Amino acid sequence: MKKIALHWKIIIGMVLGIIFGFIMNTLEMGPKFISDWIAPFGTIFINLLKLIAVPLILASLIKGISDLKDISKIKTMGLRTILIYVGTTLIAIIIGLTIVNTIQPGVGMSPDTIEKIKTKYENSEGVVDKLNKASNQHDAGPLQALVDIFPSNIFTALGEAKMLQVIFFALFVGICLLLVPKKKAKPLVKFFDSLNEVVMKMVDLIMLFAPYAVFALMANVIIAFDDTEILVKLLGYALCVVFGLVLMICFYLMLVKVYTKKSPLWFLKEISPAQLLAFSTSSSAATLPVTMERVEEHLGVDKEVSGFVLPVGATVNMDGTSLYQGIAAVFIMQVIWPEGLTFTNQLVIIATALLASIGSAAVPSAGMVMLVIVLESIGFPAELLPIGLALIFAVDRPLDMCRTVVNVTGDATVSMLVAKSLGKLGKPKVKNWDDNYEKVK
């Protein structure tokens, strides 16, 4: 009997989780049963992925840099990576603004609907939390983002999973390994090479649990939606975001086809487990180990490229989030601040959303925190900010799930483009969890 492919197993788990969530939502004790007995398995799965993310970044990046043999190649790879990331982010924002200005989902929303949403969400814990986080971000100095890249204690950075600091340390170590005699560098290079292999094997083992974890995650998401009427009222805005995200995926597929000469359908098939996990977890950081495994073993990107491009992308490349910020900012203005809809303000949105995407954490709902900063940059009235966030809060989680898929897909696409430009895109070499099992059982 032919084995079911991993992406189909995950899809089955996702569908069953959604159905189970809806069924349990109709029962009085259903939501509590899911939160007590089902959701923890999804949390365990995410924790396992986060557990291996930092050692994987450290090992793969140090090994990749030390294998380059030429410091100038680091500059070339880094420059191409950043330029492509900036380019795709700009395109994402422009696509978002074009859609929202054309469809105008916020025009004509009834005062009753606005009042109901305001009453339900304006003072909710989630909205207040986002405003507080944005305030803390806004109070930081203009160069704070640069300061935050350099760790004062690498063990603290590793323990708190501060990705940019870990990436800087790994780059620093990798460059220094190139600068010391090869004989003295060899033991450390071998250690990180071995660590990389072990962590990648951990990914294979953790992914055996993925279909069941996705079931738990999706069931838990479904029980969170307690007001379907508001969801229906916000359907126009939500569809604008989803349409923009679909266009962005199509743009990636075009790049893959034109530049790497690979089949877009093949690309989607091979990267789909990472996309499905991104959808389920809403976190590109948690999905990073799976993304790296799919890109290296299933898309054929060399480790020295994926080890640099993907961790950087998970931290600074947020195409889906940037597209969402453009649409959300204009939608909010269409509803409660139409006088702010000027061409100049929309140019400011493009610039601020681009910068905000670099500082946006790769965790659930971080995009809404950055949205506050985008709105403040155009002079949006401070007293209206809670209402603005309340307008989109009800549908933020499902849209966050969708835009995380785009973030992860963008990272994988850019890794292929950079690898192709450097001659580092080869044939896939798939490894399974049980490749060495017969020898040790």
HUPEMO-V923624 format. One record per backbone hydrogen bond with DSSP energy under -1.0 kcal/mol. CO is the residue of the C=O (numbers start at 0). NH is the residue of the N-H. E is the energy in kcal/mol with one decimal. If there is no record, write none. Layout:
((CO:NH:E) (CO:NH:E))
This chain:
((4:8:-1.9) (5:9:-2.4) (6:10:-2.1) (7:11:-2.5) (8:12:-2.4) (9:13:-2.4) (10:14:-2.7) (11:15:-2.6) (12:16:-2.0) (13:17:-2.1) (14:18:-2.5) (15:19:-2.7) (16:20:-2.3) (17:21:-2.2) (18:22:-2.3) (19:23:-2.7) (20:24:-1.5) (22:25:-1.2) (28:32:-2.1) (29:33:-2.3) (30:34:-2.5) (31:35:-2.2) (32:36:-2.8) (33:37:-1.8) (33:38:-3.4) (37:40:-1.5) (38:42:-1.9) (39:43:-2.5) (40:44:-1.8) (41:45:-2.2) (42:46:-2.6) (43:47:-2.2) (44:48:-2.0) (45:49:-2.5) (46:50:-2.2) (47:51:-1.3) (51:55:-1.9) (52:56:-2.3) (53:57:-2.6) (54:58:-2.7) (55:59:-2.6) (56:60:-2.2) (57:61:-1.9) (58:62:-2.3) (59:63:-2.5) (60:64:-2.6) (61:65:-2.3) (62:66:-1.4) (64:67:-1.2) (69:72:-1.4) (70:74:-1.2) (71:75:-2.0) (72:76:-2.8) (73:77:-2.8) (74:78:-2.5) (75:79:-2.2) (76:80:-2.3) (77:81:-2.4) (78:82:-2.3) (79:83:-2.3) (80:84:-2.4) (81:85:-2.6) (82:86:-2.3) (83:87:-2.7) (84:88:-2.1) (85:89:-2.3) (86:90:-1.9) (87:91:-2.2) (88:92:-2.3) (89:93:-2.3) (90:94:-2.5) (91:95:-2.2) (92:96:-2.5) (93:97:-2.3) (94:98:-2.2) (95:99:-2.3) (96:100:-2.0) (97:101:-1.4) (98:102:-2.9) (99:103:-1.6) (103:106:-1.1) (105:108:-1.2) (109:113:-2.1) (110:114:-2.5) (111:115:-2.2) (112:116:-2.5) (113:117:-2.6) (114:118:-2.6) (115:119:-2.0) (116:120:-2.6) (117:121:-2.1) (120:123:-1.8) (123:127:-2.3) (124:128:-2.3) (125:129:-2.0) (126:130:-2.2) (127:131:-2.2) (128:132:-2.3) (129:133:-2.3) (130:134:-2.0) (131:135:-2.1) (132:136:-2.1) (133:137:-2.5) (134:138:-1.9) (140:143:-1.6) (142:146:-2.3) (143:147:-2.5) (145:148:-1.2) (146:149:-1.3) (152:156:-2.1) (153:157:-2.5) (154:158:-2.5) (155:159:-2.4) (156:161:-2.3) (160:162:-1.3) (161:165:-2.3) (162:166:-2.9) (163:167:-2.5) (164:168:-2.4) (165:169:-2.6) (166:170:-2.7) (167:171:-2.6) (168:172:-2.7) (169:173:-2.7) (170:174:-2.6) (171:175:-2.1) (172:176:-2.1) (173:177:-1.2) (174:178:-1.2) (175:179:-1.1) (180:184:-1.8) (181:185:-1.7) (184:188:-2.2) (185:189:-2.6) (186:190:-1.9) (187:191:-2.2) (188:192:-2.2) (189:193:-2.4) (190:194:-2.6) (191:195:-2.3) (192:196:-1.8) (193:197:-2.3) (194:198:-2.5) (195:199:-2.3) (196:200:-1.7) (197:201:-1.8) (198:202:-1.8) (199:203:-1.7) (200:204:-2.0) (201:205:-2.9) (202:206:-2.3) (204:207:-1.0) (205:208:-1.6) (208:212:-2.1) (209:213:-2.9) (210:214:-1.6) (211:215:-1.8) (212:216:-2.7) (213:217:-2.8) (214:218:-2.0) (215:219:-1.9) (216:220:-1.7) (217:221:-2.2) (218:222:-1.5) (220:223:-1.2) (221:224:-1.4) (223:225:-1.0) (226:230:-1.4) (227:231:-2.1) (228:232:-1.9) (229:233:-1.6) (231:234:-1.5) (233:237:-2.4) (234:238:-2.9) (235:239:-1.7) (236:240:-1.8) (237:241:-2.6) (238:242:-2.8) (239:243:-2.2) (240:244:-2.4) (241:245:-2.4) (242:246:-2.2) (243:247:-1.9) (244:248:-2.0) (245:249:-2.2) (246:250:-2.0) (247:251:-2.1) (248:252:-2.4) (249:253:-2.0) (250:254:-2.0) (251:255:-2.5) (252:256:-2.3) (253:257:-2.9) (254:258:-2.6) (255:261:-1.4) (262:266:-2.3) (263:267:-2.5) (264:268:-2.3) (265:269:-2.3) (266:270:-2.0) (267:271:-1.2) (270:274:-1.8) (271:275:-2.9) (272:276:-1.9) (273:277:-2.3) (274:278:-2.3) (275:279:-1.9) (276:280:-2.7) (277:281:-2.1) (282:286:-1.5) (286:290:-2.5) (287:291:-2.7) (288:292:-2.0) (289:293:-2.6) (290:294:-2.6) (291:295:-2.4) (292:296:-2.2) (293:297:-1.7) (293:298:-1.1) (294:300:-2.1) (299:425:-3.0) (301:304:-1.2) (301:305:-2.5) (302:306:-2.9) (304:307:-1.0) (304:308:-3.1) (305:309:-1.7) (307:311:-1.6) (308:312:-2.5) (309:313:-2.7) (311:315:-2.9) (312:316:-1.9) (317:321:-2.7) (318:322:-2.5) (319:323:-2.1) (320:324:-2.3) (321:325:-1.9) (322:326:-2.0) (323:327:-3.3) (324:328:-2.4) (325:329:-1.7) (326:330:-2.6) (327:331:-2.5) (328:332:-1.8) (329:333:-2.7) (330:334:-1.6) (331:335:-2.6) (332:336:-1.8) (336:339:-2.0) (337:340:-1.7) (339:341:-2.2) (341:345:-1.7) (342:346:-1.7) (343:347:-2.0) (344:348:-2.1) (345:349:-1.8) (346:350:-2.0) (347:351:-3.0) (348:352:-2.8) (349:353:-1.7) (350:354:-1.9) (351:355:-3.0) (352:356:-1.9) (354:358:-1.1) (360:362:-1.5) (361:284:-1.4) (362:365:-1.6) (365:369:-1.8) (366:370:-1.6) (367:371:-1.3) (368:372:-1.0) (369:373:-2.1) (370:374:-2.7) (371:375:-2.4) (372:376:-1.6) (374:377:-1.0) (374:379:-2.0) (375:378:-1.5) (380:383:-1.4) (383:387:-2.7) (384:388:-2.6) (385:389:-2.1) (386:390:-1.9) (388:392:-1.2) (392:395:-1.3) (394:398:-1.7) (395:399:-2.7) (396:400:-2.1) (397:401:-1.6) (398:402:-2.8) (399:403:-1.8) (400:404:-1.1) (401:405:-1.3) (402:406:-2.2) (403:407:-2.4) (404:408:-2.4) (405:409:-2.7) (406:410:-1.9) (407:411:-2.2) (408:412:-2.4) (409:413:-2.6) (410:414:-2.1) (411:415:-1.6) (412:416:-2.2) (413:417:-2.8) (414:418:-2.2) (415:419:-2.6) (416:420:-2.1) (417:421:-1.3) (418:423:-3.6) (423:301:-2.0) (431:434:-1.5) (436:439:-1.0) (436:440:-1.7))
